[in-house]
Amino acid sequence: MRAGSFPEQARRGPRASLLDAHRAYLEARIAAGCRNAMQVWRELRARGFTGGRSIVRAVFAQLQVVGGDRRLDVHRTSAPSARRAFAWVLGWQQRKLPPGQHSDRHQFVQILCAIEPAVAVTRELALCLLGLMRNRDPEGFDCWLPQARSYAAPDLQRFAVGLEADLPTVRAAFSSPWSSGQVEGQINRLKYLKRQMYGRTKLDLLRICVLHPN
């Protein structure tokens, strides 16, 4: 309170990490092309490393690829959630972002695709499907579906099998002008009302809440 101005807080310096003693070995393994964090963690445990697997995973997630050089940045912030990373990979809401955030997210996607090629291929197939849906191209979808079904990623294969199981409905979505958005919206509203009353409301009260104009 006696200070003449606001005392600026000093920035925190880099904190010591359990990986500091094994930094050279870790960088050598990454430079050799190893991308299996669990394997390197087991190797580090044999060398006397006492830390957990999450620390080694975090270092691999923070690997940056700039041109042909690889470097470690272990003092970056934590990785985004899976849902947020999914939105970044597909490029959702990019037009609404400031230029700085757009470049950061683009760099994140590039690094992620360089670390895991399966993400790059899945991203390409997902963006292709979104383009086919926007352009209402059922013939293009018929060509896309065998590619997704034959790709090695199990999740993508299950998604393609699910589309094939309901193929007439999926093809109708490309040509029909109708949408189930209104129905889904009413279902979401009903679930919201039930959650407001902790799921313990009876049908008569729920009916009044649903049909009330306000």
N, C-alpha and C positions, 0 to 999 in steps of 0.2 A: 504493500500500500504506500510505502514511502518512496517507491521508485518514481522517477520523473517521467518515464515512458514504459510501455509494455515490455517486460523482459522476454525477448525471443528465446524460445526453447531450442537448444542445440540439437542437431540431427543425430540420431543414433548411429553409431558406427557398426560395422559388420560384427556379428556375434560369432563366438567360437562354435564350431560344429564338430560332431563326432567323426565326420568324413574328412576333416582337415588332414589327419595323419595318413589318409589313404587317397588323397587327392590325385597324386601323380599316377597311381595305379588305375584309378577310375577314369582319368582322362585318356590314359593309354588304351584301355579297353574300348572306350567310345570311339577313339580315333581309329581303332582296328575294325570298326564297323559293327560292334556288338550292340544290339538293341533289346536284349532280354534282361530286364532289371532284376528278375528273380535269380537268374543265373549269376549275375555279378554280385548280388547280395550274398549268395552262398559262398562265392569265392572270397568275398571280403570277410565273411564270418570265419573262414579257414585261416585268414591272415590276422585275426584278432579283433575284428570290428565287432563292437557290442551294440550297435544301434539296430533299430527295427527296419523292416522292409519299406515302410512308407518314406523314410528319408531317401533311400536309394531311388525309389519310384519318382519322388519329387525332383531329383536331380535329372533324371531322364526326361521328365516332362518339361523341364526348363532348358533343355538343350536347344540352342539356337544355331541355325545353319545360315551362314552368310557367305554366299558364293560357294567356294570349295572348302572354306575353313570352318571348323567346328570349335565352339567354345562353350564353357559352362558359366552359367550365371545363377549361383545358388542363393542369391539374396533378393530374387524377384518376389513379387506377391504370389499368393496361392493361385492354382489353376482355377479356371471358371468351372461352374457346375456343368453336368452333362447336358442339361436342357439349354443352358446359355451357349455352350460350345456347339450344340446342334444348330441353334439359330445362326450363329456366326458362320458355320460351315455352309449353310444354305443361303447366306447373304440376306436374311430377312431384315427389313427396316434399315437398309444401308443408306437410302436417300435421306433419311431423317437425322443422320449422324453428322456431327462436326467433322471437318477434314482430318483432324488428328486422331479421333477415335476410329474413323474408317480405315486409316492406314495401319493402326495397331491391330485391328481385327483381321485385316487382310494378311498382315505378317504372321499372326497367330495361325491362320488357316494354312498358309504356306509351310510353316514349320511343322504343323501337325501332319500334313500330307507327306512331307519329306521323311518324318520319323516313321510313319506307318502308311505304306503304299495302299493298303486295303481301304483306308479312309479316302484317299484320292479317287479310287475307282468307284467306291460307293457314292461319293459326292457327285461324280460325273453322271452316274445313272440316276440319282435323285433329281438333279437339276434338269436332266433330259426329260424325266417323267413330268416334272412341273411344267416345263415348256409345252409338252404334248397336251397336258390338261388345259393350259391357257389357250392354246391354238385349236383345241377340239379336233385332234387328229387321231381317230381310232385306228387308221392304217399304221401310223407310226407306233401306236401302242402295241399292235400285234407284232411288230418287229422288236420292240423293247422288251416284251415279256420273256421271250426265250433267252435273251442276254442276262436278265436278272435271275432267271431260274438256273442257268448254267454257271453263274459266278460262285466262287468258292465260299463266300461269306454265308454262314448258316442262317443268320437273321434275315438277310436279303432273300435267300431261297425260301424261307418260310413265308415271307411277305408275298413273294411271287406265287407260291402255292395257294395262299389265301385268296389272291386275286383270281386265280384260275377256278377256284371252287365256286365263285360267284361271278363268273365271267359275263353272263348276259346283263346283270345289273351294272357291272363296271363299264361295259361298252355303252350302256344306255346313258351313263353319266357324261359321256363325251358328246352325245347328240341331243339329249333332252334338255329343254330350257328350264325344267323344274328343278327345285332345290329342296333339300330337307332341312335347310337352315332354320325355318320357322319352328318346325317340330323340335329340333335340337335345342333351340332357345327356350321353348316352353318347358322341356324336360330339365334344363339347367336351372330355370326359375323355380320349378317344383322342388328340386334337390336343395336349392338355397333356402327355401322356406322351411323345409324339414330340418336343415342344420341349425337354423335360427332357434328352433324349439327343441334342439338336441335329440331329434328323432323320436320323441316320446308323444307327439301329438296324435290324437285320434282323427278318424276320417272326417267327422262332422266339422271340427275346428279347421282342419286342413282345407276342406272344401270352401269354407268361408274365406280363408286367407287367399286361396287361389282365385276365387271369383270376385273378390272385392275390387272395385275400380281403382283404388289407390294402393 
